[in-house]
Amino acid sequence: MKHTFIREKSLCRRNCRYKEVDLFEYSEEEQQAVRNTRRTKTRASLPKIKKLNNDYSRKFFRWLLFNNFGKDDYHLTLTFEDEISKEAAGRELTNYIQRLRRCYKKHCVPLKYMYVTEDKRSGSRRHYHIVLSGGVPRDEIENKWHNGWANVDRLKPDKKDGLFGLSKYLTKSKKYCDKFERSWNCSTNLKRPDVVTDDNRISKKRMRQLLNAKRNDEVKTEVEKLYKGWLLIDSEIDHNPVTGRPFARLRLIRRKQEAR
């Protein structure tokens, strides 16, 4: 019989405002096959496939959004006035970002950004959603776009779950991503997470308590006891339909009094 344990794998970093945690059952045989130690930490690199229907890509996107942007930053929507090819739209966006860099440099402010490409679908025009750093007047940002409409709004993080509402809007559902191409990219100066794997922190008993908490609608209480100083804003707890093993996916935001 295989000896199993609970592996905790998280995207986090010291003093980060938001982290994603996966808990799942793993076996000693699987552990030996890959020859990993019981706890590892490596700096995460950007996903090679940046489609938003890829689970890891969506998770990485959310982490970057929460930990690099806040109430002093902007959400920008760019829409093309005329029909335009995917390739031409990409060139226009590249040129626009270059103009923004010069504008931000003039104001002595570093430009940080993430953008989501939303290809044209029935009844809509091709457009981009961009989250970018503040410090520059909004009308200057809008005036740098020469191909249609630009609209800048200040980010308004929710008191309880931060930018989770915006992240859901930008990533939308898997079903939507499968039907219409949605991809993303970002500037190279963003803070990036570590991938921390720990096989010693969570016991199988704790995992059973999480499963019981789901049945009793007590997940938030149980998770916040387990991760002190953090608030649960979203979770998925169940059994893998193929292996039958339990798993939990947790999205956590640091309590304000704990943030640094």
Disulfide bonds with the S-S distance in Angstrom:
none
